[in-house]
Structure formats: C-alpha cells, structure tokens
Amino acid sequence: MKSTFKVLFYLKKGSEKRNGEVTIMARITIDGKICQFSTKQSIHPANWSVKAGKATGKSAAQINKLLDDIKASLNQIYYEQQRRDNYVTAEKVKNEFLGHTENHETLLDLFEKHNNDVKALIGISKSASTYQKYEVTRKHIENFIQYKYRISDIALKEINLMFITDFEVYLKTICKCNSNTTAKFMQFFKRIILIARNNGMIIGDPFANYKIRLQKVDRGYLTEDEIKKILELDLVSDRLEHVRDLFIFSCFCGLAYIDVAGLRKEHIRKSFDGNLWIMTKRVKTGVDVNVPLLDIPKMILDKYKDQLPNGKILPVISNQKLNSYLKEIADLCGIKKNLTFHLARHTFATTTTLGKGVPIETVSKMLGHTNIETTQIYARITNNKISSDMKGLSEQFSGIENIYRKTAQ
C-alpha cells in the first residue's frame, strides 16, 4: 500500500556530553507516525545544520557519510517491507534496522514448499488431483496479495482475520466462486496456516474466529427409469456407445472416473463366495475398495474382453471428453439433469444400493469412504422407496379404519 516515508536527523536536546557534543538522532516518519533512535554518533551543535539535518565543518564528511549510509539502509528496509508485508510502520522499519526482528517466513514460500512435498508424494500417499487443488489455491492467494496489497508475497505473521475475510470476499466477487468452492479453497489455505503454527512460524491461530461454512448440496442421481432410457437408446456411434458403457458400468459399481481408468485384469478376481469382485484401491485416498460385480457390469466387461491394448478392460477416454459426450447422450434421452461421470457414482449410492435396501454401512464400504458420515449425504429417501415401504400398511390398520367408518355414518 502507498504511504509517506521520511528520514530526518536531528540533535537530541538534553544529551550534551562533557565535551559539549550532543547525540545525533534518526527520526523515521511513516504516514504521520514517528519512531526515533540514536545513531550512536555525536557532534558539537556549532557544527550542525538544523535546516539541512547534516554536519558542517572540517569533520563533517565522515559523519555525513555515516548518516547517508543509515538513510540508505532505512530506505531499503522500508521498500522491502512494502513488498513483503501487509503493512509498514516506522517502528517496524526501526526494529529491522537495529536487528530486533525475527526471520520473515512468507506465506507463498511456505505454500510452495508444501505443494512441492505433495507433488513428490503423488502415487505414494497423494493424488494428482489433491496437488492440483493446492496449486490452484496457492495461485488464488498469490493473485489476491497482488490485487489487494500490490506486493508479491506476505509475511506469515501478517496473516490475520481481516486478511482471511478479505480473501474470502475476493474469491466470491473477483473470482466468482460459489460458496462451497470458496469454502474448499479456505480449507486448503487453513491447512497451510496450521503447518506454520505447528512449526512455530506464527503464534496463535488467525482462523480461530473464522468459521468455514459448507452448504449442503443435494447431489444428483439418476432414477431407474432414466437408467433404462440410456440403456434403450439406439446409438449408431461407437464413441457414444463406449461412453454409455463406461457410465453404466460405474452406475452399478460406484467407482470414480480415476479408479475406472486404472482398472486392469488383475483387479477382477474371484472372491470367497466364488463370484467375481472388483478389488482395487481408491486413487484419491488409497483405501481398499471391494465391490461384487453385478450382471450388467459383467456383461460390459465381457463385451470388451481381450479387445483393448495395455491390459485395459474398458475403453476409457479423458474425463473431459467423457463428460462432453455424456451431455450428448442426455440430450438424446431427454434427460434434463447435468449428466457427468461422477453422477454415476451418486446413482450407485442412491438408486442401485440404498434405494434397494442395501445397508448404509455396506454402501460406505463399497464406495471406499473412510467415514460413514460421507455416505450419509446419499441416504435420501426416494418416492419409490416410500411407496414400497408403505405397501400393505393400510391392511394393518383395518380394525381402526372400520371403527372410523361406523362413526362417520
């Protein structure tokens, strides 16, 4: 932020020594606020120009050279703090000049180090998507610092509640992020601040009075009738047929795109019950996933058996193209929902399993969730389930109904 900065040298009143010399003081003024300190130099008042703030006389050159060096150092510190910190004060400039400040760990430096560590762990304990989310968050913060403060980085100790709330507003207004996307970025940002706190880089928690709010979202899914529409669709394009097969496969096994893309022959095995199961690990979390193969995914696998290169068992294309082609299929079927590949996973959780009475604990295990609360977002009650559960209920109240009929006559 722009500010007024000035350095002035003057003689300190009442500091006269036995030899008649007086201490030379340095005064820093920033935005009208003053801070001063001793230069450790002294001079006779007769050899000092109050107007110029400099020494005069025979020994003036040496003293003035020293004062010029002090002023140059103060200027350098001031401009460096402007580049680095949230705000600059006269006291901060003085303290840094006198060596009273700590090392300046910065937010973006720590963020970059953290992200490099995550990148090194891709395929071991981290996924590429996790790294990408941290990188996008770091970029947003970098742009925010430049937009708000006109500086390239900021000291960790400068992060406070106002910085956090201003960043949230920036995400929602300038970046046009919705509430949940904003909340996700704030979660990643908070993790970096937690690292700084745990490593003693900052004292206290700037997020202590800030609450990250995730809004509940009704996750979409396909009904059984909509699945039938897709299956009955007469497709003349191999491209769309492959996309349909991939989507339907996930509707009946619940795997995310990245996990379907990684499926190989060795992941399809006979289990203890003599039936074929998918046995793999989720790329996102590394959690084991074991799903019994239903007849429809079995038929899809048989369709492509020994037809694909490199041990592939399904005709996987990029997620971006897959979602683009799924929108074509939705238009052909007259389905108004936003058809994406991840919708298949939601459909497996809702229509294929929970809607058919499969216990939520079983569904959670097959989805590879580490916490059953994650699965509970799918535990919606569909109208078909209500109708099925309520069938025959009236017969159990036939006695009471007869009593009402008599009283109503």
FENBEL-V610080 format. One record per run of one state. SS is the DSSP state (hx for helix, st for strand, lp for the rest). FROM is the first residue (numbers start at 0). TO is the last residue. If there is no record, write none. Layout:
BEGIN
((SS | FROM | TO) (SS | FROM | TO))
END
This chain:
BEGIN
((lp | 0 | 3) (st | 4 | 10) (lp | 11 | 19) (st | 20 | 29) (lp | 30 | 31) (st | 32 | 43) (hx | 44 | 46) (st | 47 | 48) (lp | 49 | 52) (st | 53 | 54) (lp | 55 | 58) (hx | 59 | 83) (lp | 84 | 88) (hx | 89 | 96) (lp | 97 | 104) (st | 105 | 105) (hx | 106 | 119) (lp | 120 | 120) (st | 121 | 121) (lp | 122 | 124) (st | 125 | 125) (lp | 126 | 126) (hx | 127 | 148) (lp | 149 | 153) (st | 154 | 154) (hx | 155 | 157) (lp | 158 | 159) (hx | 160 | 172) (lp | 173 | 177) (hx | 178 | 197) (lp | 198 | 222) (hx | 223 | 231) (lp | 232 | 236) (hx | 237 | 250) (lp | 251 | 255) (hx | 256 | 260) (lp | 261 | 262) (st | 263 | 263) (hx | 264 | 266) (st | 267 | 269) (lp | 270 | 274) (st | 275 | 280) (lp | 281 | 286) (st | 287 | 291) (lp | 292 | 293) (hx | 294 | 302) (lp | 303 | 310) (st | 311 | 311) (lp | 312 | 317) (hx | 318 | 332) (lp | 333 | 339) (hx | 340 | 355) (lp | 356 | 358) (hx | 359 | 366) (lp | 367 | 370) (hx | 371 | 377) (lp | 378 | 381) (hx | 382 | 389) (lp | 390 | 392) (hx | 393 | 407) (lp | 408 | 408))
END
